[in-house]
Amino acid sequence: MAKRVYNFYPGPATLPWEVVQEASQGVLEFQGLGLSIMEISHRSKEFDQVIKEAAALVKELLEVPDHYHVLFLQGGSSLQFAMVPMNFLPADGTADYINTGAWSKKAIKEAKFFGNVNVAASSEDRNFSYIPDMRQVQFTPGAAYVHITSNNTIFGTQYDEFPNTGDVPLMADMCSDFMWRKFDINRFALVYASAQKNMGPAGVTIAIIRDDLLPRIKNDVPTMLNYKIHAEKESLYNTPPCVAVYVVNLMLKWIKNRGGLGVIESTNRRKAAMLYDTIDELSGFYRGTVEPANRSHMNITFRLPSEDLEKQFIAEATAQDLVGLKGHRSVGGCRASLYNGFPMEGVERLVNFMREFARKNG
């Protein structure tokens, strides 16, 4: 590689260079078999070890009890938006959704194909700049489940504390903040996350599902979209995305070798704090778009005094190998995504650039 730039894109996201290097060796030849990981049979004992080890590492790092299954699925979180209600929302039932941004809205849209959806709380009134106070939410008695989006990639908000839904199953799209810290999985019946933010390349989605949910699955769910089938077959009902699972396994080992999720969380918090402190210090030039209490540690969103300055900022940053800082097309502005694999020195480079840019243009 002629040079390695700092990748602030929201996904596919940057991976640690040592993980990229190790993965490249497996692409050339895997475990001395004379085969690439791209060619190996998903039924071989070698790949069976890879996928089982990955599931075991998810359980170890998150302290997941035995009565949960770890699944490796395809279709991204977007397919999960439909799979969740397809499996668990009866035609005459109601599911509660918390609307905190674009991906929540997509999940709500899909759920409405299968049953009644109650938007129990929403932050759309202030352009998704905050997380609703869960203490004030009125959930539907006897709801099929409650669904949240734990981190909002586009708008830059994140749950600090998760809602208490009692006996109603809590489900979460954790696509953009899965494995950035420990959380109490016992609060959840189902969580799912595409790998391409914190965990590896695009192509595989990790789902953690509680045993007692499986008997609730409706009888008319197609085989490939049925969580119970994937749990029974240990994610091998069909050919899984072998390369993506392999890289996820390497990434999980990287997290463990660095000291586990406690160390990863501490590092992620320092990275985000460095950038937010700069935005706040230079608040006459940069403006955060999220209420401070609900700021994401993964996706830091901010604006400059004008759209022309934002375009100039992005162009000059790109020229200095700070790429992917353009905000989502639906909201504009700037966004820096600081996932697990993003290095501290990249944040240092960015804040130094931001200071100099503000000095020249403020």
Rosetta blueprint (number, residue, H / E / L):
1 M L
2 A L
3 K L
4 R L
5 V L
6 Y E
7 N E
8 F L
9 Y L
10 P L
11 G L
12 P L
13 A L
14 T L
15 L L
16 P L
17 W H
18 E H
19 V H
20 V H
21 Q H
22 E H
23 A H
24 S H
25 Q H
26 G H
27 V H
28 L H
29 E L
30 F L
31 Q L
32 G L
33 L L
34 G L
35 L L
36 S L
37 I L
38 M L
39 E L
40 I L
41 S L
42 H L
43 R L
44 S L
45 K H
46 E H
47 F H
48 D H
49 Q H
50 V H
51 I H
52 K H
53 E H
54 A H
55 A H
56 A H
57 L H
58 V H
59 K H
60 E H
61 L H
62 L H
63 E L
64 V L
65 P L
66 D L
67 H L
68 Y E
69 H E
70 V E
71 L E
72 F E
73 L E
74 Q L
75 G L
76 G H
77 S H
78 S H
79 L H
80 Q H
81 F H
82 A H
83 M H
84 V H
85 P H
86 M H
87 N H
88 F H
89 L L
90 P L
91 A L
92 D L
93 G L
94 T E
95 A E
96 D E
97 Y E
98 I E
99 N E
100 T L
101 G L
102 A H
103 W H
104 S H
105 K H
106 K H
107 A H
108 I H
109 K H
110 E H
111 A H
112 K L
113 F L
114 F L
115 G L
116 N E
117 V E
118 N E
119 V E
120 A E
121 A E
122 S E
123 S L
124 E H
125 D H
126 R H
127 N L
128 F L
129 S L
130 Y L
131 I L
132 P L
133 D L
134 M H
135 R H
136 Q H
137 V L
138 Q L
139 F L
140 T L
141 P L
142 G L
143 A L
144 A L
145 Y L
146 V E
147 H E
148 I E
149 T E
150 S L
151 N E
152 N E
153 T L
154 I L
155 F L
156 G L
157 T E
158 Q E
159 Y L
160 D L
161 E L
162 F L
163 P L
164 N L
165 T L
166 G L
167 D L
168 V L
169 P L
170 L E
171 M E
172 A E
173 D E
174 M L
175 C L
176 S L
177 D L
178 F L
179 M L
180 W L
181 R L
182 K L
183 F L
184 D L
185 I H
186 N H
187 R H
188 F L
189 A L
190 L E
191 V E
192 Y E
193 A E
194 S E
195 A L
196 Q L
197 K L
198 N L
199 M L
200 G L
201 P L
202 A L
203 G L
204 V L
205 T E
206 I E
207 A E
208 I E
209 I E
210 R E
211 D H
212 D H
213 L H
214 L H
215 P H
216 R H
217 I L
218 K L
219 N L
220 D L
221 V L
222 P L
223 T H
224 M H
225 L H
226 N L
227 Y H
228 K H
229 I H
230 H H
231 A H
232 E H
233 K L
234 E L
235 S L
236 L L
237 Y L
238 N L
239 T L
240 P L
241 P L
242 C H
243 V H
244 A H
245 V H
246 Y H
247 V H
248 V H
249 N H
250 L H
251 M H
252 L H
253 K H
254 W H
255 I H
256 K H
257 N H
258 R L
259 G L
260 G L
261 L H
262 G H
263 V H
264 I H
265 E H
266 S H
267 T H
268 N H
269 R H
270 R H
271 K H
272 A H
273 A H
274 M H
275 L H
276 Y H
277 D H
278 T H
279 I H
280 D H
281 E H
282 L L
283 S L
284 G L
285 F L
286 Y L
287 R E
288 G E
289 T L
290 V L
291 E L
292 P H
293 A H
294 N H
295 R E
296 S L
297 H L
298 M L
299 N E
300 I E
301 T E
302 F E
303 R E
304 L L
305 P L
306 S L
307 E H
308 D H
309 L H
310 E H
311 K H
312 Q H
313 F H
314 I H
315 A H
316 E H
317 A H
318 T H
319 A H
320 Q L
321 D L
322 L E
323 V E
324 G L
325 L L
326 K E
327 G L
328 H L
329 R L
330 S L
331 V L
332 G L
333 G L
334 C E
335 R E
336 A E
337 S E
338 L L
339 Y L
340 N L
341 G L
342 F L
343 P L
344 M H
345 E H
346 G H
347 V H
348 E H
349 R H
350 L H
351 V H
352 N H
353 F H
354 M H
355 R H
356 E H
357 F H
358 A H
359 R H
360 K H
361 N H
362 G L
